[in-house]
Amino acid sequence: MQAKLTVVLVAIGLFSCCTVGFMAFYLVERDFQHAAQRQAFQGFVLDFKDYWTTYGGWKAARRAETFDSFVRRNHRKHLPRVPREGQPLGDRWLNPPFRYVVMDGKGMVIMGAGIYEEGAIAPDEVRQRAVPIEIGGQAVAWADRVGMASLSPQDVRYLGAVGESLVKGAGIAIGLSIILGLVFGRGLSRSVSKLTSAIRKMQESREEEHHVDIPSDDELGELADAFNAMSSELAVAHRELRQLSVRDPLTALYNRRHFDEQAAQLCRQADRYGSPLSLMIGDLDHFKQINDEFSHKMGDKVLRIVASIMTETTRESDVVARFGGEEFVVLFPNTSCPQAAVSCEHIRKSIEAYPWHELDPRLAVTMSMGVSGESCDGVNGLLSAADSLLYQAKRDGRNRVACPSDHA
């Protein structure tokens, strides 16, 4: 009986450890795919709206240029000047992770993808599943994803690193479970029950750490420690995954996709409650010369320092993001345009006053800014107004903040 119990307990331990490892990796990979799908669709909708509004309609846009050509050209302007190692400039836009079929209100395909050709009528299940794309509060088209995601090399490396961590943890747990099964034949079922309960909790809440409390200094305690370590690694992996989807890798500021999500949400709140919302677009002056004269490595360091200054000189409620290249944006909720201009002037002075000479005696860094707002006219309206004022600030001599009151 002792031998049978030992065999059963060892088998249960092996099964539990393998289940935890495979389930953990499956959940991480699934969440990663969902995050990539959601982020890619939000990006596609933004690009489609830009394409539509730039040319005043779908037919006019198609006569002017293809959608792929527009996206490729539009996004190259906002890509970092120095691509990540092993990644060609613009690679993520030339090889989108998802494709979408777009239909008009009658279900006719106006932009084909996969097996759906332009001009054909989409099947009912595709039309029912499609998500409307709204411009100016009116649905102008419906889109549905076609095919599966093609992960980038960076995504594959990230998932590989997560899998490797989980395999190591599972290997330790399996080895310890065998030792425990051979040494002990009693009392293990209770501990395995605790592990099973922890697995269920991990499945219900994957972002929290779930620890098994087994106060023991023997192999049983080591098994619990191994499980606890695996649970911690999984929780860390989920947190990193969340940050990866919303953060710019160079500056650690929010990326443009997350900014667009926050901007849309804050605009809706401002409309609903009648509260002011202001927006700033800032551009580092003569940044290309900094890259050319001092090296791209120095340019990256400047971007990181500027990002840190902007984080330190804004409120926690403000949304600070890297918009692309040397452009930065800040959303000021519940803030009038004059108040936002005062905050931006503080940011501008802080950037100018930073001891850049400590990096290089010849280095000086300033930022030009355009501020729009007071009431929410939609994200595109705020961006367009702030962008126009940014260029006005550059025309007026750079290193300044331009707001509507300056040109009223």
C-alpha positions in Angstrom: 0.0 0.0 0.0 2.8 2.3 0.9 4.5 1.7 -2.5 1.2 2.2 -4.4 0.5 5.4 -2.5 4.0 6.6 -3.2 3.6 5.9 -7.0 0.2 7.6 -7.0 1.6 10.7 -5.2 4.6 10.9 -7.5 2.3 10.6 -10.5 0.0 13.3 -9.1 3.0 15.5 -8.4 4.4 15.1 -11.9 1.0 15.8 -13.4 0.5 18.9 -11.3 3.9 20.3 -12.1 3.5 19.6 -15.9 -0.1 21.0 -15.8 1.1 24.2 -14.1 3.9 24.7 -16.6 1.9 24.0 -19.7 -1.1 26.0 -18.4 1.0 28.9 -17.4 2.7 29.2 -20.8 -0.6 28.7 -22.6 -2.3 31.5 -20.6 0.6 33.9 -21.3 0.7 33.1 -25.0 -3.1 33.4 -25.2 -3.1 36.8 -23.4 -0.2 37.9 -25.6 -2.2 37.0 -28.8 -5.3 38.8 -27.5 -3.2 41.9 -26.6 -1.6 41.9 -30.0 -5.0 41.5 -31.7 -6.6 44.3 -29.8 -3.7 46.6 -30.3 -3.4 45.8 -34.0 -7.1 46.5 -34.6 -7.0 49.8 -32.8 -4.0 50.8 -35.0 -5.8 49.7 -38.1 -8.9 51.7 -37.3 -6.8 54.8 -36.6 -5.0 54.3 -40.0 -8.3 53.7 -41.8 -9.8 56.9 -40.3 -6.7 58.9 -41.3 -6.9 57.5 -44.8 -10.6 58.3 -45.1 -10.4 61.8 -43.6 -7.2 62.8 -45.5 -8.9 62.4 -48.9 -12.5 63.1 -47.9 -13.9 59.7 -48.5 -13.1 56.1 -49.6 -13.4 56.5 -53.4 -11.3 59.7 -53.4 -8.7 58.0 -51.2 -8.5 54.9 -53.5 -8.0 57.1 -56.5 -5.2 59.0 -54.7 -3.2 56.0 -53.4 -3.6 52.5 -52.0 -4.3 52.0 -48.3 -1.0 50.1 -47.8 1.0 52.8 -49.5 -0.7 55.5 -47.3 0.0 53.5 -44.1 3.6 52.9 -45.1 4.2 56.5 -45.9 2.3 57.9 -42.9 4.0 55.8 -40.3 7.5 56.2 -41.6 7.3 59.8 -40.5 6.8 58.7 -36.8 9.2 55.8 -36.6 12.3 56.2 -34.4 15.3 57.3 -36.4 17.4 54.4 -35.1 15.7 51.0 -35.5 16.1 48.2 -32.9 19.0 45.8 -33.6 18.1 43.4 -36.3 14.9 45.2 -37.4 14.8 47.2 -40.6 13.3 50.7 -40.5 9.6 50.5 -40.8 9.5 46.7 -40.6 6.5 46.5 -38.3 4.4 48.5 -40.7 5.5 46.7 -43.9 4.6 43.4 -42.2 1.4 44.0 -40.2 0.5 41.2 -37.8 -3.1 41.0 -38.9 -5.1 41.7 -42.1 -8.6 43.0 -42.2 -11.5 42.8 -44.7 -13.5 46.0 -44.8 -17.2 46.2 -46.0 -19.6 49.0 -46.6 -23.1 49.1 -45.1 -24.5 46.7 -47.7 -21.9 44.1 -47.0 -19.9 44.6 -50.2 -16.1 44.2 -49.7 -14.4 47.6 -50.3 -10.9 46.4 -49.2 -10.2 42.7 -49.6 -8.1 40.4 -47.5 -7.5 36.6 -47.5 -10.3 34.9 -49.5 -12.5 37.9 -49.6 -12.1 39.8 -52.9 -13.0 43.5 -53.4 -16.5 43.9 -54.9 -17.8 40.6 -53.5 -20.6 40.3 -50.9 -19.3 39.1 -47.6 -20.9 36.1 -45.9 -23.5 36.8 -43.2 -21.3 35.4 -40.4 -18.5 37.8 -41.4 -20.9 40.8 -41.5 -22.4 39.9 -38.1 -18.9 39.6 -36.6 -17.5 42.8 -38.2 -16.9 45.9 -36.0 -18.1 49.3 -37.2 -15.6 52.1 -37.9 -17.1 55.5 -37.0 -16.0 58.9 -38.4 -17.8 61.9 -37.0 -20.2 59.8 -35.0 -21.4 57.9 -38.1 -20.4 54.3 -39.1 -18.8 54.5 -42.5 -17.4 50.9 -42.8 -17.2 47.6 -41.0 -14.0 45.6 -40.5 -13.2 42.0 -39.5 -9.9 40.3 -38.9 -8.7 37.7 -41.4 -6.2 35.0 -40.6 -3.9 34.5 -37.6 -1.2 36.7 -36.2 2.4 36.6 -37.4 4.5 37.5 -34.4 7.6 39.7 -34.8 11.1 38.4 -33.8 10.9 40.5 -30.7 7.6 38.9 -29.7 8.9 35.4 -30.4 12.0 36.1 -28.2 9.8 37.4 -25.4 7.5 34.3 -25.4 10.6 32.1 -25.6 12.1 33.7 -22.5 8.8 33.3 -20.6 8.6 29.6 -21.7 12.2 29.0 -20.7 11.6 30.4 -17.2 8.5 28.2 -16.8 10.3 25.1 -18.1 13.1 25.7 -15.6 10.6 26.1 -12.7 8.7 23.0 -13.9 11.9 21.0 -14.1 12.8 21.9 -10.5 9.3 21.1 -9.3 9.3 17.7 -11.2 12.7 16.7 -9.7 11.6 17.6 -6.2 8.3 15.7 -6.6 10.1 12.5 -7.5 12.4 12.8 -4.5 9.4 13.5 -2.2 7.5 10.5 -3.6 10.5 8.2 -2.9 11.2 9.5 0.6 7.7 10.1 1.9 4.5 8.1 1.5 2.4 9.9 3.9 1.1 13.4 4.2 1.8 14.3 0.5 -1.8 14.2 -0.6 -2.7 17.2 1.6 0.2 19.2 0.1 -0.8 18.2 -3.4 -4.3 19.4 -2.6 -2.9 22.8 -1.7 -1.0 22.9 -5.0 -4.1 22.0 -6.9 -6.0 24.7 -5.2 -3.3 27.2 -6.0 -3.4 26.2 -9.6 -7.1 26.9 -9.7 -6.6 30.3 -8.2 -3.8 31.0 -10.7 -6.2 30.2 -13.5 -8.8 32.5 -12.1 -6.4 35.4 -11.5 -3.2 35.1 -13.5 -1.7 38.4 -12.6 -1.6 37.8 -8.9 1.0 35.7 -7.1 -0.4 32.6 -5.4 1.8 31.0 -2.7 1.5 27.6 -1.1 2.1 27.8 2.6 3.9 24.6 3.7 6.0 25.4 6.8 8.7 22.7 6.4 12.5 22.6 5.9 12.5 19.3 4.0 11.8 18.4 0.4 8.2 19.2 0.8 9.0 22.7 1.7 11.4 23.0 -1.3 8.6 21.8 -3.6 6.4 24.6 -2.2 9.2 27.1 -2.7 9.6 26.0 -6.3 5.9 26.4 -7.0 5.9 29.8 -5.3 8.9 30.9 -7.4 7.0 29.7 -10.6 3.9 31.6 -9.5 6.0 34.8 -9.0 7.7 34.4 -12.4 4.3 34.0 -14.0 2.9 37.1 -12.3 6.0 39.1 -13.3 5.6 37.9 -16.9 2.0 39.1 -17.0 3.0 42.5 -15.6 5.8 42.7 -18.2 3.4 41.7 -20.9 1.0 44.5 -19.9 3.8 47.1 -19.8 5.1 45.8 -23.2 1.7 46.6 -24.8 1.5 50.2 -23.5 5.1 51.4 -23.1 7.7 52.8 -25.5 10.8 50.6 -25.1 13.3 53.5 -25.4 11.8 56.1 -23.1 9.4 54.0 -20.9 6.7 56.6 -21.6 3.3 55.4 -22.9 3.3 54.6 -26.6 1.1 56.1 -29.2 -1.4 53.3 -29.2 -2.0 53.6 -25.5 -2.2 57.4 -25.8 -4.9 57.1 -28.5 -6.9 54.9 -26.2 -6.6 57.3 -23.2 -7.3 60.3 -25.4 -10.5 58.8 -26.7 -11.7 57.9 -23.2 -10.8 61.4 -21.7 -12.6 63.1 -24.6 -15.7 61.1 -23.9 -15.5 62.1 -20.2 -14.9 65.7 -21.1 -18.0 65.7 -23.4 -20.1 64.0 -20.8 -19.3 66.2 -17.9 -18.4 69.4 -19.7 -14.9 69.5 -18.3 -11.9 71.1 -20.1 -9.3 68.9 -21.7 -6.0 70.3 -23.1 -3.3 68.6 -25.2 0.3 69.5 -26.0 2.5 68.3 -28.8 6.2 69.0 -28.4 9.1 68.5 -30.8 12.8 68.6 -29.8 14.4 71.4 -31.8 17.1 70.4 -34.3 17.1 66.8 -33.1 18.4 65.6 -36.4 21.5 67.7 -35.9 22.0 66.2 -32.5 22.0 62.7 -34.0 24.3 63.7 -36.9 26.7 65.7 -34.8 26.8 63.7 -31.5 25.7 60.2 -32.6 22.5 58.3 -32.4 23.5 56.9 -29.1 23.6 60.4 -27.7 20.2 61.1 -29.3 18.7 58.2 -27.6 20.1 59.4 -24.2 18.6 62.8 -24.9 15.2 61.3 -25.5 15.4 59.3 -22.3 16.4 62.4 -20.2 13.6 64.5 -21.8 11.1 61.7 -21.1 12.2 61.7 -17.4 11.9 65.5 -17.2 8.4 65.4 -18.6 7.4 62.7 -16.2 8.8 64.6 -13.2 7.2 68.0 -14.2 3.6 66.7 -14.9 0.9 65.4 -12.6 0.0 61.7 -12.1 -3.3 62.4 -13.8 -1.6 63.7 -17.0 -1.0 61.3 -19.8 2.6 61.6 -21.1 3.5 59.7 -24.2 6.1 59.4 -27.0 4.3 60.2 -30.2 7.0 59.1 -32.5 10.7 60.0 -33.2 11.4 63.2 -31.3 7.7 64.1 -30.8 6.0 63.9 -27.4 2.4 64.5 -26.3 0.8 65.3 -23.0 -3.0 65.2 -22.2 -4.1 67.5 -19.4 -7.5 66.4 -18.1 -9.7 68.9 -16.2 -7.3 71.6 -17.3 -8.0 74.8 -19.4 -5.7 75.8 -22.2 -4.1 78.7 -20.3 -3.4 76.4 -17.4 -1.9 73.8 -19.6 0.3 76.4 -21.3 1.7 77.3 -17.8 2.5 73.7 -17.2 4.1 73.4 -20.6 6.2 76.5 -20.0 7.5 74.8 -16.9 8.4 71.7 -18.9 10.1 73.8 -21.5 12.2 75.7 -19.0 13.2 72.4 -17.2 14.4 70.9 -20.5 16.3 74.0 -21.4 17.9 74.3 -17.9 19.0 70.7 -17.7 22.9 70.5 -17.5 23.3 69.2 -21.0 26.9 70.4 -21.0 27.8 67.6 -18.7 27.1 65.2 -21.5 29.0 67.3 -24.0 30.1 71.0 -23.7 28.5 71.8 -27.1 25.2 70.1 -26.5 22.0 72.2 -25.9 18.5 70.8 -26.0 15.2 72.7 -26.3 11.6 71.9 -27.2 8.9 73.7 -29.2 5.3 73.1 -28.1 1.8 73.7 -29.3 -1.1 73.6 -26.9 -4.8 73.2 -27.8 -7.9 72.5 -25.8 -10.3 74.1 -23.4 -13.2 72.0 -24.7 -12.9 68.6 -26.4 -13.5 68.8 -30.2 -12.5 65.1 -30.6 -9.0 63.6 -30.5 -8.3 64.5 -34.1 -9.4 68.1 -33.5 -7.1 68.5 -30.5 -4.2 66.9 -32.3 -4.7 69.0 -35.5 -4.9 72.3 -33.5 -1.9 71.5 -31.3 0.1 70.4 -34.4 -0.6 73.7 -36.2 0.4 75.7 -33.1 3.6 73.6 -32.8 4.6 74.6 -36.3 3.8 78.2 -35.4 6.1 78.0 -32.5 8.9 76.7 -34.8 8.2 79.6 -37.2 8.4 82.1 -34.4 11.9 81.0 -33.4 11.6 77.6 -31.6 12.1 76.9 -27.9 8.7 78.3 -27.0 5.1 77.4 -26.2 2.4 78.4 -28.7 -1.3 78.4 -27.6 -4.5 79.9 -29.2 -4.4 83.0 -27.0 -1.1 84.0 -28.6 -2.6 84.1 -32.1 -6.2 85.2 -31.3 
